[in-house]
């Protein structure tokens, strides 16, 4: 398998794993916004971004301060 294709499949696999782990989980962001993760995107400029139900906008996944456990 060509190296570029292998890298692309690795990235897409990691994105799918992040979606599975985050969508539907309650989170608190570093700016105090809280809610349930609605979706996860891969943004070519910013990396992984999330949307929070009830809040307009998308935030970097790195801004998650607390995640629901269990």
Secondary structure, DSSP 8 states (H G I E B T S, - for coil): --HHHHHHHHHHHHHHHHHHHHTT-EEEETTS-EEEEEEEEEETTTEEEEEETTS-S-EEGGGEEEE---
